[in-house]
């Protein structure tokens, strides 16, 4: 078996050292527990403490809050890749989801008081954080959220529901998008930090999904939850702008996950096809299969170059929402093509859960949906292309 892979040039010696550290962590603290966590529907809370102790949470946060003080998305990408390549996509959302989807809101918009009180314990792994944007009736349409936060003296009174929330059952702190001014449209949306021991807060889960069994996914409910004004991230009414600012990183996070997972799945399929024999020859020796493998190998290499460019741009804060949308939809859709062909090459064994390809088949399907569906990504790109300046 001979795989074709272009050398990646975006990492230096510090990144390589970090990758070795992450790989050891994943081998020791993640891989042995994946089956157990899948049965529980969530990872062990102690995993956050262990990750925090090794410095893998909040890497880009200032050192005064316990972070690494290194604002370089390449480290985030390495963490994602090492988890994804061993089939721990569900754990990506637990740990890397904090780094890429939760912590950036505090780093960019949190006050020193908020970050001391809320961010620092999350970086240490003592508390778990979540971001709650999606609602039962809105999906990818964040501008249509209906959760409200009515001003009441020094508090907001929060009412509504959120769904498909990663880390929702374990979370101690949830960043919630809500309408603080229902008459102001997008300018009336704010981000509130809700502590989950607040009266009126409840949750349901972990939700039963067809894949990502170890990912803690929940529904959250707010019934007259009183949130102190001091828990508003940034300024009131800035929520829409804040979400727009961070969605590019979220979409790149998903693209990097799909990229790493599809490479692993392709390598496994290539190894299987090179070893398995049918009708007197290796499966890989049938011309139709060789062509499929050649096509996918080429598309994977092309896509990796593009994703690596996006990782570099994110590291220097140059990644724009259109390029991130391109990376997200293309990579996740390619992942679907890779997994379909990989499973087919495995034949009946591809349908058996003991094979990694079966897990990837189930775990990968949501990637074209969350973070904005493929159709929404194309709409973002199309609007930019046809915009009249």
Secondary structure, 3 states (H helix, E strand, C coil): CCCCCCCCCCCCHHHHHHHHHHHHHHHHHHHHHHHHHHHHCCCCCHHHHHHHHCCCCCCCCCHHHCCCCCCCHHHHHHHHHHHHCCCCHHHHHHHHHHHHHHHHHHHHHCCHHHHHHHHHHHHCCCCCEEEECCCCCCCCCHHHCCCEEEEECCEEEEEEEEEEEECCCCCCEEEEEEECCCCCHHHHEEEEEEECCCCCEEEEECCCCCCCCCCCEEEEEEEEEEEEHHHECCCCCCHHHHHHHHHHHHHHHHHHHHHHHHHHHHHHHHHHHHHCEECCEEHHHCHHHHHHHHHHHHHHHHHHHHHHHHHHHHHCCCCCHHHHHHHHHHHHHHHHHHHHHHHHHHHHHHHCCCCHHHHHHHHHHHHHCCCCCHHHHHHHHHHHHCCCC
